[in-house]
Amino acid sequence: MVFHPLVILISIQAIGAWVWYLLRRKGRVKPMSQLTLTLILATTGVALILVWIVRLVSGSLPAV
């Protein structure tokens, strides 16, 4: 079985978001700034697009 190259990054982000949510509900951390959230999401989006472009150019896109 072959996983997407960014599965580890996105898994870490999902676990981090879950932990952040739990800590936020308990009042242990401040709300995340809109800039920080935007940077995280934009960086992840760019990484996903770059992986897609590299796979497209190299001919390694998985069959649908």
PyMOL Python script that loads the backbone (N, CA, C, O; Angstrom):
from pymol import cmd

cmd.read_pdbstr("""\
ATOM      1  N   MET A   1       0.843  -1.173   0.000  1.00  0.00           N
ATOM      2  CA  MET A   1       0.000   0.000   0.000  1.00  0.00           C
ATOM      3  C   MET A   1       0.895   1.246   0.000  1.00  0.00           C
ATOM      4  O   MET A   1       1.857   1.332   0.764  1.00  0.00           O
ATOM      5  N   VAL A   2       0.570   2.185  -0.847  1.00  0.00           N
ATOM      6  CA  VAL A   2       1.351   3.410  -0.977  1.00  0.00           C
ATOM      7  C   VAL A   2       0.510   4.582  -0.474  1.00  0.00           C
ATOM      8  O   VAL A   2      -0.641   4.759  -0.873  1.00  0.00           O
ATOM      9  N   PHE A   3       1.105   5.371   0.403  1.00  0.00           N
ATOM     10  CA  PHE A   3       0.410   6.531   0.947  1.00  0.00           C
ATOM     11  C   PHE A   3       0.854   7.799   0.235  1.00  0.00           C
ATOM     12  O   PHE A   3       1.899   7.829  -0.416  1.00  0.00           O
ATOM     13  N   HIS A   4       0.051   8.840   0.365  1.00  0.00           N
ATOM     14  CA  HIS A   4       0.381  10.155  -0.181  1.00  0.00           C
ATOM     15  C   HIS A   4       1.626  10.668   0.543  1.00  0.00           C
ATOM     16  O   HIS A   4       1.782  10.437   1.742  1.00  0.00           O
ATOM     17  N   PRO A   5       2.513  11.361  -0.174  1.00  0.00           N
ATOM     18  CA  PRO A   5       3.753  11.851   0.455  1.00  0.00           C
ATOM     19  C   PRO A   5       3.534  12.778   1.650  1.00  0.00           C
ATOM     20  O   PRO A   5       4.407  12.893   2.510  1.00  0.00           O
ATOM     21  N   LEU A   6       2.403  13.424   1.712  1.00  0.00           N
ATOM     22  CA  LEU A   6       2.160  14.371   2.803  1.00  0.00           C
ATOM     23  C   LEU A   6       1.283  13.802   3.912  1.00  0.00           C
ATOM     24  O   LEU A   6       0.799  14.554   4.758  1.00  0.00           O
ATOM     25  N   VAL A   7       1.070  12.489   3.924  1.00  0.00           N
ATOM     26  CA  VAL A   7       0.189  11.902   4.931  1.00  0.00           C
ATOM     27  C   VAL A   7       0.708  12.146   6.345  1.00  0.00           C
ATOM     28  O   VAL A   7      -0.090  12.348   7.260  1.00  0.00           O
ATOM     29  N   ILE A   8       2.003  12.131   6.541  1.00  0.00           N
ATOM     30  CA  ILE A   8       2.559  12.367   7.877  1.00  0.00           C
ATOM     31  C   ILE A   8       2.322  13.809   8.313  1.00  0.00           C
ATOM     32  O   ILE A   8       1.899  14.058   9.442  1.00  0.00           O
ATOM     33  N   LEU A   9       2.595  14.759   7.418  1.00  0.00           N
ATOM     34  CA  LEU A   9       2.376  16.181   7.737  1.00  0.00           C
ATOM     35  C   LEU A   9       0.916  16.454   8.087  1.00  0.00           C
ATOM     36  O   LEU A   9       0.626  17.105   9.091  1.00  0.00           O
ATOM     37  N   ILE A  10       0.011  15.963   7.272  1.00  0.00           N
ATOM     38  CA  ILE A  10      -1.405  16.238   7.496  1.00  0.00           C
ATOM     39  C   ILE A  10      -1.910  15.510   8.737  1.00  0.00           C
ATOM     40  O   ILE A  10      -2.785  16.023   9.435  1.00  0.00           O
ATOM     41  N   SER A  11      -1.378  14.331   9.023  1.00  0.00           N
ATOM     42  CA  SER A  11      -1.748  13.613  10.251  1.00  0.00           C
ATOM     43  C   SER A  11      -1.290  14.393  11.487  1.00  0.00           C
ATOM     44  O   SER A  11      -2.029  14.514  12.464  1.00  0.00           O
ATOM     45  N   ILE A  12      -0.074  14.913  11.431  1.00  0.00           N
ATOM     46  CA  ILE A  12       0.435  15.717  12.545  1.00  0.00           C
ATOM     47  C   ILE A  12      -0.417  16.965  12.735  1.00  0.00           C
ATOM     48  O   ILE A  12      -0.723  17.341  13.867  1.00  0.00           O
ATOM     49  N   GLN A  13      -0.798  17.605  11.642  1.00  0.00           N
ATOM     50  CA  GLN A  13      -1.649  18.789  11.740  1.00  0.00           C
ATOM     51  C   GLN A  13      -3.014  18.441  12.328  1.00  0.00           C
ATOM     52  O   GLN A  13      -3.545  19.200  13.138  1.00  0.00           O
ATOM     53  N   ALA A  14      -3.586  17.313  11.938  1.00  0.00           N
ATOM     54  CA  ALA A  14      -4.892  16.906  12.460  1.00  0.00           C
ATOM     55  C   ALA A  14      -4.821  16.614  13.957  1.00  0.00           C
ATOM     56  O   ALA A  14      -5.698  17.027  14.716  1.00  0.00           O
ATOM     57  N   ILE A  15      -3.782  15.905  14.379  1.00  0.00           N
ATOM     58  CA  ILE A  15      -3.611  15.612  15.807  1.00  0.00           C
ATOM     59  C   ILE A  15      -3.361  16.901  16.578  1.00  0.00           C
ATOM     60  O   ILE A  15      -3.901  17.093  17.668  1.00  0.00           O
ATOM     61  N   GLY A  16      -2.537  17.788  16.009  1.00  0.00           N
ATOM     62  CA  GLY A  16      -2.272  19.072  16.653  1.00  0.00           C
ATOM     63  C   GLY A  16      -3.529  19.914  16.794  1.00  0.00           C
ATOM     64  O   GLY A  16      -3.736  20.559  17.821  1.00  0.00           O
ATOM     65  N   ALA A  17      -4.364  19.909  15.769  1.00  0.00           N
ATOM     66  CA  ALA A  17      -5.618  20.667  15.819  1.00  0.00           C
ATOM     67  C   ALA A  17      -6.540  20.106  16.888  1.00  0.00           C
ATOM     68  O   ALA A  17      -7.208  20.855  17.601  1.00  0.00           O
ATOM     69  N   TRP A  18      -6.574  18.788  16.995  1.00  0.00           N
ATOM     70  CA  TRP A  18      -7.408  18.148  18.021  1.00  0.00           C
ATOM     71  C   TRP A  18      -6.925  18.508  19.423  1.00  0.00           C
ATOM     72  O   TRP A  18      -7.731  18.850  20.289  1.00  0.00           O
ATOM     73  N   VAL A  19      -5.616  18.433  19.649  1.00  0.00           N
ATOM     74  CA  VAL A  19      -5.041  18.788  20.952  1.00  0.00           C
ATOM     75  C   VAL A  19      -5.295  20.263  21.249  1.00  0.00           C
ATOM     76  O   VAL A  19      -5.664  20.625  22.366  1.00  0.00           O
ATOM     77  N   TRP A  20      -5.093  21.115  20.236  1.00  0.00           N
ATOM     78  CA  TRP A  20      -5.332  22.555  20.412  1.00  0.00           C
ATOM     79  C   TRP A  20      -6.783  22.815  20.812  1.00  0.00           C
ATOM     80  O   TRP A  20      -7.058  23.622  21.701  1.00  0.00           O
ATOM     81  N   TYR A  21      -7.705  22.121  20.144  1.00  0.00           N
ATOM     82  CA  TYR A  21      -9.132  22.266  20.445  1.00  0.00           C
ATOM     83  C   TYR A  21      -9.425  21.885  21.891  1.00  0.00           C
ATOM     84  O   TYR A  21     -10.142  22.599  22.591  1.00  0.00           O
ATOM     85  N   LEU A  22      -8.872  20.763  22.336  1.00  0.00           N
ATOM     86  CA  LEU A  22      -9.113  20.331  23.710  1.00  0.00           C
ATOM     87  C   LEU A  22      -8.528  21.321  24.719  1.00  0.00           C
ATOM     88  O   LEU A  22      -9.171  21.653  25.715  1.00  0.00           O
ATOM     89  N   LEU A  23      -7.308  21.790  24.456  1.00  0.00           N
ATOM     90  CA  LEU A  23      -6.694  22.778  25.356  1.00  0.00           C
ATOM     91  C   LEU A  23      -7.457  24.094  25.335  1.00  0.00           C
ATOM     92  O   LEU A  23      -7.594  24.757  26.363  1.00  0.00           O
ATOM     93  N   ARG A  24      -7.949  24.466  24.168  1.00  0.00           N
ATOM     94  CA  ARG A  24      -8.700  25.723  24.042  1.00  0.00           C
ATOM     95  C   ARG A  24     -10.008  25.648  24.827  1.00  0.00           C
ATOM     96  O   ARG A  24     -10.408  26.612  25.480  1.00  0.00           O
ATOM     97  N   ARG A  25     -10.665  24.496  24.756  1.00  0.00           N
ATOM     98  CA  ARG A  25     -11.923  24.321  25.496  1.00  0.00           C
ATOM     99  C   ARG A  25     -11.709  24.435  26.997  1.00  0.00           C
ATOM    100  O   ARG A  25     -12.585  24.914  27.717  1.00  0.00           O
ATOM    101  N   LYS A  26     -10.546  23.999  27.472  1.00  0.00           N
ATOM    102  CA  LYS A  26     -10.242  24.074  28.906  1.00  0.00           C
ATOM    103  C   LYS A  26      -9.672  25.429  29.295  1.00  0.00           C
ATOM    104  O   LYS A  26      -9.436  25.681  30.477  1.00  0.00           O
ATOM    105  N   GLY A  27      -9.446  26.308  28.315  1.00  0.00           N
ATOM    106  CA  GLY A  27      -8.936  27.643  28.597  1.00  0.00           C
ATOM    107  C   GLY A  27      -7.448  27.697  28.873  1.00  0.00           C
ATOM    108  O   GLY A  27      -6.967  28.659  29.472  1.00  0.00           O
ATOM    109  N   ARG A  28      -6.711  26.688  28.450  1.00  0.00           N
ATOM    110  CA  ARG A  28      -5.275  26.642  28.734  1.00  0.00           C
ATOM    111  C   ARG A  28      -4.426  27.347  27.687  1.00  0.00           C
ATOM    112  O   ARG A  28      -3.262  27.655  27.943  1.00  0.00           O
ATOM    113  N   VAL A  29      -4.987  27.605  26.518  1.00  0.00           N
ATOM    114  CA  VAL A  29      -4.260  28.327  25.477  1.00  0.00           C
ATOM    115  C   VAL A  29      -5.149  29.441  24.929  1.00  0.00           C
ATOM    116  O   VAL A  29      -6.376  29.375  25.001  1.00  0.00           O
ATOM    117  N   LYS A  30      -4.503  30.455  24.386  1.00  0.00           N
ATOM    118  CA  LYS A  30      -5.234  31.562  23.785  1.00  0.00           C
ATOM    119  C   LYS A  30      -5.699  31.164  22.388  1.00  0.00           C
ATOM    120  O   LYS A  30      -5.162  30.225  21.801  1.00  0.00           O
ATOM    121  N   PRO A  31      -6.692  31.871  21.853  1.00  0.00           N
ATOM    122  CA  PRO A  31      -7.112  31.573  20.483  1.00  0.00           C
ATOM    123  C   PRO A  31      -5.953  31.774  19.508  1.00  0.00           C
ATOM    124  O   PRO A  31      -5.109  32.650  19.695  1.00  0.00           O
ATOM    125  N   MET A  32      -5.929  30.951  18.473  1.00  0.00           N
ATOM    126  CA  MET A  32      -4.896  31.070  17.450  1.00  0.00           C
ATOM    127  C   MET A  32      -5.200  32.299  16.591  1.00  0.00           C
ATOM    128  O   MET A  32      -6.354  32.548  16.242  1.00  0.00           O
ATOM    129  N   SER A  33      -4.177  33.050  16.258  1.00  0.00           N
ATOM    130  CA  SER A  33      -4.406  34.239  15.442  1.00  0.00           C
ATOM    131  C   SER A  33      -4.832  33.837  14.030  1.00  0.00           C
ATOM    132  O   SER A  33      -4.471  32.767  13.542  1.00  0.00           O
ATOM    133  N   GLN A  34      -5.584  34.686  13.402  1.00  0.00           N
ATOM    134  CA  GLN A  34      -6.050  34.429  12.040  1.00  0.00           C
ATOM    135  C   GLN A  34      -4.866  34.304  11.085  1.00  0.00           C
ATOM    136  O   GLN A  34      -4.905  33.500  10.153  1.00  0.00           O
ATOM    137  N   LEU A  35      -3.826  35.085  11.306  1.00  0.00           N
ATOM    138  CA  LEU A  35      -2.630  35.026  10.458  1.00  0.00           C
ATOM    139  C   LEU A  35      -1.949  33.665  10.560  1.00  0.00           C
ATOM    140  O   LEU A  35      -1.559  33.086   9.545  1.00  0.00           O
ATOM    141  N   THR A  36      -1.805  33.154  11.778  1.00  0.00           N
ATOM    142  CA  THR A  36      -1.177  31.847  11.971  1.00  0.00           C
ATOM    143  C   THR A  36      -1.968  30.748  11.283  1.00  0.00           C
ATOM    144  O   THR A  36      -1.397  29.911  10.585  1.00  0.00           O
ATOM    145  N   LEU A  37      -3.276  30.746  11.478  1.00  0.00           N
ATOM    146  CA  LEU A  37      -4.125  29.746  10.846  1.00  0.00           C
ATOM    147  C   LEU A  37      -4.060  29.839   9.324  1.00  0.00           C
ATOM    148  O   LEU A  37      -3.993  28.815   8.644  1.00  0.00           O
ATOM    149  N   THR A  38      -4.080  31.044   8.793  1.00  0.00           N
ATOM    150  CA  THR A  38      -3.998  31.243   7.348  1.00  0.00           C
ATOM    151  C   THR A  38      -2.665  30.737   6.806  1.00  0.00           C
ATOM    152  O   THR A  38      -2.629  30.097   5.755  1.00  0.00           O
ATOM    153  N   LEU A  39      -1.577  31.016   7.509  1.00  0.00           N
ATOM    154  CA  LEU A  39      -0.262  30.537   7.069  1.00  0.00           C
ATOM    155  C   LEU A  39      -0.173  29.011   7.066  1.00  0.00           C
ATOM    156  O   LEU A  39       0.389  28.423   6.142  1.00  0.00           O
ATOM    157  N   ILE A  40      -0.721  28.377   8.090  1.00  0.00           N
ATOM    158  CA  ILE A  40      -0.708  26.914   8.154  1.00  0.00           C
ATOM    159  C   ILE A  40      -1.504  26.325   6.992  1.00  0.00           C
ATOM    160  O   ILE A  40      -1.028  25.424   6.301  1.00  0.00           O
ATOM    161  N   LEU A  41      -2.703  26.831   6.781  1.00  0.00           N
ATOM    162  CA  LEU A  41      -3.553  26.304   5.713  1.00  0.00           C
ATOM    163  C   LEU A  41      -2.982  26.598   4.323  1.00  0.00           C
ATOM    164  O   LEU A  41      -3.032  25.742   3.440  1.00  0.00           O
ATOM    165  N   ALA A  42      -2.447  27.793   4.131  1.00  0.00           N
ATOM    166  CA  ALA A  42      -1.870  28.147   2.832  1.00  0.00           C
ATOM    167  C   ALA A  42      -0.632  27.309   2.533  1.00  0.00           C
ATOM    168  O   ALA A  42      -0.447  26.854   1.404  1.00  0.00           O
ATOM    169  N   THR A  43       0.209  27.107   3.531  1.00  0.00           N
ATOM    170  CA  THR A  43       1.412  26.291   3.336  1.00  0.00           C
ATOM    171  C   THR A  43       1.050  24.854   2.990  1.00  0.00           C
ATOM    172  O   THR A  43       1.667  24.249   2.114  1.00  0.00           O
ATOM    173  N   THR A  44       0.059  24.312   3.672  1.00  0.00           N
ATOM    174  CA  THR A  44      -0.393  22.954   3.371  1.00  0.00           C
ATOM    175  C   THR A  44      -0.967  22.876   1.958  1.00  0.00           C
ATOM    176  O   THR A  44      -0.697  21.923   1.227  1.00  0.00           O
ATOM    177  N   GLY A  45      -1.754  23.870   1.576  1.00  0.00           N
ATOM    178  CA  GLY A  45      -2.323  23.902   0.226  1.00  0.00           C
ATOM    179  C   GLY A  45      -1.242  23.971  -0.839  1.00  0.00           C
ATOM    180  O   GLY A  45      -1.319  23.265  -1.844  1.00  0.00           O
ATOM    181  N   VAL A  46      -0.247  24.805  -0.633  1.00  0.00           N
ATOM    182  CA  VAL A  46       0.860  24.924  -1.592  1.00  0.00           C
ATOM    183  C   VAL A  46       1.622  23.603  -1.673  1.00  0.00           C
ATOM    184  O   VAL A  46       1.994  23.169  -2.763  1.00  0.00           O
ATOM    185  N   ALA A  47       1.856  22.963  -0.534  1.00  0.00           N
ATOM    186  CA  ALA A  47       2.563  21.677  -0.540  1.00  0.00           C
ATOM    187  C   ALA A  47       1.774  20.623  -1.317  1.00  0.00           C
ATOM    188  O   ALA A  47       2.356  19.845  -2.073  1.00  0.00           O
ATOM    189  N   LEU A  48       0.458  20.594  -1.135  1.00  0.00           N
ATOM    190  CA  LEU A  48      -0.378  19.640  -1.873  1.00  0.00           C
ATOM    191  C   LEU A  48      -0.317  19.892  -3.379  1.00  0.00           C
ATOM    192  O   LEU A  48      -0.231  18.951  -4.169  1.00  0.00           O
ATOM    193  N   ILE A  49      -0.362  21.150  -3.765  1.00  0.00           N
ATOM    194  CA  ILE A  49      -0.288  21.491  -5.195  1.00  0.00           C
ATOM    195  C   ILE A  49       1.082  21.143  -5.758  1.00  0.00           C
ATOM    196  O   ILE A  49       1.175  20.633  -6.875  1.00  0.00           O
ATOM    197  N   LEU A  50       2.150  21.411  -5.004  1.00  0.00           N
ATOM    198  CA  LEU A  50       3.494  21.071  -5.476  1.00  0.00           C
ATOM    199  C   LEU A  50       3.672  19.560  -5.658  1.00  0.00           C
ATOM    200  O   LEU A  50       4.283  19.120  -6.632  1.00  0.00           O
ATOM    201  N   VAL A  51       3.147  18.780  -4.736  1.00  0.00           N
ATOM    202  CA  VAL A  51       3.229  17.324  -4.879  1.00  0.00           C
ATOM    203  C   VAL A  51       2.473  16.887  -6.128  1.00  0.00           C
ATOM    204  O   VAL A  51       2.952  16.038  -6.879  1.00  0.00           O
ATOM    205  N   TRP A  52       1.301  17.462  -6.350  1.00  0.00           N
ATOM    206  CA  TRP A  52       0.514  17.122  -7.534  1.00  0.00           C
ATOM    207  C   TRP A  52       1.275  17.472  -8.810  1.00  0.00           C
ATOM    208  O   TRP A  52       1.313  16.672  -9.745  1.00  0.00           O
ATOM    209  N   ILE A  53       1.881  18.660  -8.858  1.00  0.00           N
ATOM    210  CA  ILE A  53       2.641  19.081 -10.055  1.00  0.00           C
ATOM    211  C   ILE A  53       3.824  18.156 -10.292  1.00  0.00           C
ATOM    212  O   ILE A  53       4.059  17.740 -11.427  1.00  0.00           O
ATOM    213  N   VAL A  54       4.578  17.823  -9.237  1.00  0.00           N
ATOM    214  CA  VAL A  54       5.723  16.925  -9.381  1.00  0.00           C
ATOM    215  C   VAL A  54       5.267  15.565  -9.897  1.00  0.00           C
ATOM    216  O   VAL A  54       5.908  14.986 -10.774  1.00  0.00           O
ATOM    217  N   ARG A  55       4.170  15.057  -9.361  1.00  0.00           N
ATOM    218  CA  ARG A  55       3.657  13.768  -9.825  1.00  0.00           C
ATOM    219  C   ARG A  55       3.166  13.853 -11.269  1.00  0.00           C
ATOM    220  O   ARG A  55       3.345  12.909 -12.039  1.00  0.00           O
ATOM    221  N   LEU A  56       2.561  14.955 -11.636  1.00  0.00           N
ATOM    222  CA  LEU A  56       2.068  15.136 -13.002  1.00  0.00           C
ATOM    223  C   LEU A  56       3.229  15.179 -13.984  1.00  0.00           C
ATOM    224  O   LEU A  56       3.191  14.514 -15.020  1.00  0.00           O
ATOM    225  N   VAL A  57       4.258  15.954 -13.668  1.00  0.00           N
ATOM    226  CA  VAL A  57       5.414  16.105 -14.548  1.00  0.00           C
ATOM    227  C   VAL A  57       6.206  14.792 -14.656  1.00  0.00           C
ATOM    228  O   VAL A  57       6.683  14.433 -15.733  1.00  0.00           O
ATOM    229  N   SER A  58       6.337  14.093 -13.543  1.00  0.00           N
ATOM    230  CA  SER A  58       7.115  12.855 -13.549  1.00  0.00           C
ATOM    231  C   SER A  58       6.330  11.647 -14.055  1.00  0.00           C
ATOM    232  O   SER A  58       6.898  10.573 -14.255  1.00  0.00           O
ATOM    233  N   GLY A  59       5.030  11.822 -14.261  1.00  0.00           N
ATOM    234  CA  GLY A  59       4.194  10.721 -14.733  1.00  0.00           C
ATOM    235  C   GLY A  59       3.870   9.704 -13.654  1.00  0.00           C
ATOM    236  O   GLY A  59       3.549   8.557 -13.966  1.00  0.00           O
ATOM    237  N   SER A  60       3.947  10.096 -12.401  1.00  0.00           N
ATOM    238  CA  SER A  60       3.696   9.146 -11.314  1.00  0.00           C
ATOM    239  C   SER A  60       2.356   9.364 -10.620  1.00  0.00           C
ATOM    240  O   SER A  60       2.162   8.914  -9.490  1.00  0.00           O
ATOM    241  N   LEU A  61       1.434  10.050 -11.286  1.00  0.00           N
ATOM    242  CA  LEU A  61       0.095  10.204 -10.710  1.00  0.00           C
ATOM    243  C   LEU A  61      -0.562   8.825 -10.659  1.00  0.00           C
ATOM    244  O   LEU A  61      -0.490   8.067 -11.627  1.00  0.00           O
ATOM    245  N   PRO A  62      -1.209   8.495  -9.522  1.00  0.00           N
ATOM    246  CA  PRO A  62      -1.858   7.193  -9.439  1.00  0.00           C
ATOM    247  C   PRO A  62      -3.051   7.106 -10.395  1.00  0.00           C
ATOM    248  O   PRO A  62      -3.707   8.110 -10.673  1.00  0.00           O
ATOM    249  N   ALA A  63      -3.321   5.913 -10.886  1.00  0.00           N
ATOM    250  CA  ALA A  63      -4.468   5.710 -11.780  1.00  0.00           C
ATOM    251  C   ALA A  63      -5.768   5.916 -11.013  1.00  0.00           C
ATOM    252  O   ALA A  63      -5.864   5.623  -9.822  1.00  0.00           O
ATOM    253  N   VAL A  64      -6.747   6.421 -11.719  1.00  0.00           N
ATOM    254  CA  VAL A  64      -8.059   6.671 -11.075  1.00  0.00           C
ATOM    255  C   VAL A  64      -8.998   5.550 -11.409  1.00  0.00           C
ATOM    256  O   VAL A  64     -10.149   5.558 -10.972  1.00  0.00           O
TER     257      VAL A  64
END
""", "prot")
cmd.dss("prot")
cmd.show_as("cartoon", "prot")
cmd.util.cbc("prot")
cmd.orient("prot")
